[in-house]
Amino acid sequence: MALDRQVALVTGAGSGIGRASALALARQGLRVAAVDRDLAAAEAVRQQMAAAGGTALALTVDVADSAAVDAMVAQAGAALGSPDLLVHCAGIAPRQAVLDMSDHEWRQVMAVNLDGTFYVARAVGRVMAERRAGTMIFLASDRGLYGHARGAHYAASKGGVIALMKSLALELAAHGVTVNAINPGTTDTPMSRATLSDDEWQRRAAQDPLGRLSRPEEIAELVCFLAGPGGHFMTGQLVTVRMRFG
Ligand code: NAD
């Protein structure tokens, strides 16, 4: 499959699904801006892409900081060319019961997961709309559809991401930009390993119809499909990887 996109901006590229996506896109020949709050992690991924012959850049940003996001998108564009693919993976998933949740805990998750998606999509969307070409892919979650005990802030933020994705798809279609989201299901990353106990992990894997949970590289394959021609005539869709089993 040939990807006709040239420059990818991948947030959350230092770990998990973002890291696997950045590496897969670089293998397909895209120039990749690997963006993460953790600069050392982004730099490690950049080095891996460069060692394989790719053109890549590592940038640090807190996606919850609107001005910093605007500056980061401008910096990536100046170094690599304007991004025509966004893969927005940056996110956090702390656990807390609603009745024990502080204002700060609620705000922090909304700031990173929902405000951050808005800031990144707005900054990249302006560039894509001007060039009349682009593909945006957000990482959502089935928690945004079905809720999350001890994770209402995460569920609400991901529900917001889905609504934002669909709204942006409507607004940007006339500008030649498509916007979709992936619901990856439980995927073996530092986030899910930190969120689930070993027992929960084993139980989910055992219940899964395919007998195991997703690997980040498998989600990256879907990212590559959506980044290619398959994703250019598809917009406003939440692509769910795995059937819900409980
Ligand atoms: P991960 O924790 O492995 O990676 C997330 C990356 O985002 C990290 O490198 C982290 O440093 C970065 N990040 C966090 N906050 C940031 C901020 N404020 N600014 C910039 N970067 C920031 O997580 P993952 O499992 O790869 O998750 C990627 C996305 O997929 C997330 O949006 C997550 O909600 C979603 N998702 C994951 C799963 C799963 O099972 N792993 C399931 C459903 C949805």
Residues whose N, C-alpha, C, O or C-beta is under 5 A from the ligand:
A	BS01	NAD	G12 G14 S15 G16 I17 G18 D36 R37 D38 V61 D62 V63 A64 C89 A90 G91 I92 V112 L139 A140 S141 P184 G185 T186 T187 T189 P190 M191 S192
